[in-house]
Amino acid sequence: MSPLSRTSTFSPANMIPWLLNLATRMLARSLNMPEPLVHNTGVFVFAHVQAVETSVGRTLCPIRLLRQLRYLLQSRRRRPARRPRYLSTHPRKGELP
């Protein structure tokens, strides 16, 4: 067996699952928890973080913010300025004149 054929087994793509398994096992031992629980907790946390990032990304989308700004500016131009209540000439229902 030549040394060249053996080096292909240590490629980074083959090492990643092994390193993740080792990290999970070490974390589970340090926390004194079963490995499946540590793994499932990690998946659960990842899913929640992903959901929050997606919702924030949708809310802060530049195109959506630009549309909202245009709508607000157009609606201000269309509506005449409202008079304050204290300048109203007619009493409202239930108010004394």
Secondary structure, DSSP 8 states (H G I E B T S, - for coil): --HHHHHGGG-HHHHHHHHHHHHHHHHHHHHT--HHHHHHHHHHHHHHHHHHHHHHHHHT-HHHHHHHHHHHHHHHHHS-----GGG-SS--TT---
